[in-house]
Amino acid sequence: MPHRLTMSESVFPPTGEAAAGAHVSSLDQYRELYDRSINDPEGFWTEHAQRLHWFEPWHTLREWDYHKAEIGWVLGGKLNA
């Protein structure tokens, strides 16, 4: 039977170089970002979208209709992508 990794065995800490260049420097910071994304999605995603260069700004950050299975983000915005 093949060996299965336990949760403690499957954790691979980043190298010092990778950790130094990370945008999220700790589990606490990750949890703060996650909590904000849940509790203030408009503010969180607006802040992060503004970090990009937009050729045309968006007029609606997010819009959805679950009955039609339609979900849109940064509507009207235009990136070079």
PyMOL commands that set and color helices and strands:
alter all, ss='L'
color gray80, all
select helices_A, chain A and resi 16-20+27-39+41-49
alter helices_A, ss='H'
color red, helices_A
select strands_A, chain A and resi 60-65+70-75
alter strands_A, ss='S'
color yellow, strands_A
deselect
rebuild
show_as cartoon
